[in-house]
Amino acid sequence: MPLRFARQLPHTALLGVWSIEESHEWFSERLQLTSDEIQEVTQLAERSRLDWMATRYLIHLFTGSARRVAGTKDVFGRPFHPGTDYHLSLSHTRGYAAAILSPVATGIDIQCWDHRMHRVAHKFVNEEEQAWIEGPDRDAFEHVLWGAKESLYKAHGRRQLNFLTNLHCEAFQYDPYGGQTEAFISLPSGLIRIFDLYYLPTTETMLVYVVEKAG
């Protein structure tokens, strides 16, 4: 069972990463998909089906229940776990799936390292962030920032956020073993939502997740 890791976070959130080696059949036997889920999965490409199943299996493990309760989505397409007040966020990349379940707003992103990240960095790294990511760790910073903006977008759960003007990351010193900083969402209304941001690099992936600060 390739559960890469699972941990309880200080915010009482649950975090897990799965290394996907199983077949569709392996997941199907354990998930017992609903008719709506089967319809959704059959419309996905083969690789995406495995990713989808792995994230749902992670959430099932989080519940600790013998019988799985199927997840669903809100009107904005954000997944949530029925019957609880917990916030749910999912992510996947080539061969990996990640999930986080939290009592407060949360978002997660996992990505494989991609040397082409710098080609699109201008779309999500704003001028203030550009000033402190220069140097030998620039590529790593860009991967953290991309994951941070994706995670913030998911945590807010609404569309029409601009990655340059609405989503921000505080300066930090990059640590190849993982680290944390703060990130925030500045909404057009003037409201600011502040999050703890964590990143965890491995040789294959960069995992980033955010959890909203209390009060």
N, C-alpha and C positions, 0 to 999 in steps of 0.2 A: 504494500500500500504506500505509494509515493507521496505522502504528506510531507512537504518540504519542512514546514514548521507551523505550529499553532501556539498562540500565546494570549494571555490575559494582559490587557494594557492597564496603565494607571487609571484611565478614565472608565474602567470597568467595561471597556470595549473588548471584543473578541476578534482576533486577526489570524488569518490562515493563508498559506500559499501551498498550492498543489502542483507537483510536477506530473504532467499528463502523459501516462504510458499505457492507459487502459483503452479498451475498445468501446465502441458505442454500446455493444451488448452488455458489457460489464456494468456500465453506468445505468443502462435501462433497467436491468434486473433489480438494482438497488434503489432507484428513484421512483419507480412506479408512476410514470408521468400521467398527468390528466389528459383528457382529450384536447383541451385548449393548448397545453404544452406540446403535445405531439404535433399539432397543426403548426405551431410556431417553429418547432425544431426542424420539421421536414422542409421548411422554406429556406433553411440556412445551407450554406456550402458545407461540405463534409468536415473541413477543419474547424469551422465555426460551431458545428454541432458538438464536437468534443469539448471545445472551450465552454460552451453554454452549459453542458452537463456537468463539467468539473466544478464550475462556480456554484451550481445548485447543490451539488453533493457536499461541498464545503459548508454551505449554510445548514444543510441537514445535520452534519456532524456537530455544528455549533449548538444546535438545539438539545442534543443528547437524548432525543426521543427515538424510540424504536420505530414508530410510524411517522413517515415524512408528511409535513404539511406543505403543500405547494405554495410557492411565492406568487406574487402578482405585481402589477405596476399601477402607479397613480396616473392622473390625467396628463402628466408631463412626461410619461414614459419612465419614471424613476422606479426601480424595484423596491418593494418593501415586504416585510414578513407579516402576514396577517395574524391578528390576535395578540400582537405586542405593540408597544410604543417605541420599539427600537428602530433606529435608522440603519439602512442597509446600503452598501455600495459594493460593486463587483468590477473586476477588471481581468483581462487576459491578454497574453501575448503568445508568441510562438512556443508552444509546449508548456506554458505555465498559466495557472489561474490563481486569482487572489480575491479574497472577500473580507469585509469588515462589518461587524454588527455592533452598534453603539447606542447608548441611551441619549446621546446628543448628535447633532448633525455631523456627518462624516463623509469622507470621500476617499477613494483609493485608486491608484494607478500602478500597473506593472508593465514594464517594457523591456525588450531586449536591447542591448547596446547597439546603436546604429551610427556609423561614422558619417552618415549624411545629415545628422541632426542640425549641424550648423547651417545647412542650406535653407532651413525654414525657421531658424531662430528669430529672425526679424519679425515673425508673425506673433511671437509670444513673449519675447524679452523686451521690456520697455527701457527707456533711456536711463532711468535710475538704476535698474538692475544691470544694464550693460556696463555701467561704471565700475562695478565690483566683481564681475565674473571674468575679467581679463586675466590672462596668465596661463600657466601650464595645466591647470585643472578646468579650463574653460569648457571642454567637452562634457565633463562630469557635471559642472554647474548647469549646463544647458539641459542635460537629462533630468536633473532634479527639478529645474524650473518648469519643464514641460509636464512632468508628473504632478508638480504642485498645482499648476493651472488646471489641469484635467481634474484633479481631485477636488479643488475648490468649486469648479463648475458643477461637478456631481453633487457636492455637499449642499450647494445652494438650491439645486433641484428645479431651477427655472431657466428658460432659454433667454437669449438676447443679452448675454454678458460678453464683453469684449476682453480678450485675453491680455491686451496691452493696457487698457485704461481702467478696467474694473477689477482685475485680479493681480495681486501684488505679493511679493516675497521679500522679507527682511534679509539684509545682508548676513552672511555667515561664512565661517571658514570651513572649507570642504574637508571631510574626514573619510578616507577610503573604507573605514569600518562602520560608517553610519553616523548620523547625527540628527540634530533638530534645530529649528528656528521658529519664527512666527510668520504667518501669512494672513492676508486679510482680503476681504471683498469690499470694495467701495461701490455702493449702489447709487444709481442716478438720483434717488430720493435723498441722499446725504447719509443714509444709514451705513455704518461700518460693522462688518461681522469679522471677528478676530478668531484665528485658529492656531492651535499648536500643529506644527508641521514636522514630520519625521521622514527620514530617508534611509534606506538600507541597500547598498550596492552589493552585488555578488559578481563573479566573473562573467555570468551570463545576463543578468538583469539588473534593473534599477527599480526598486519598490519605493513608492512615495505614498503617504497617507496623511490626512488632516483630520483633526477632531476639534470641534468648536469649543472655545473657552466659555466657562460659566460666567453669567452675568455680563 
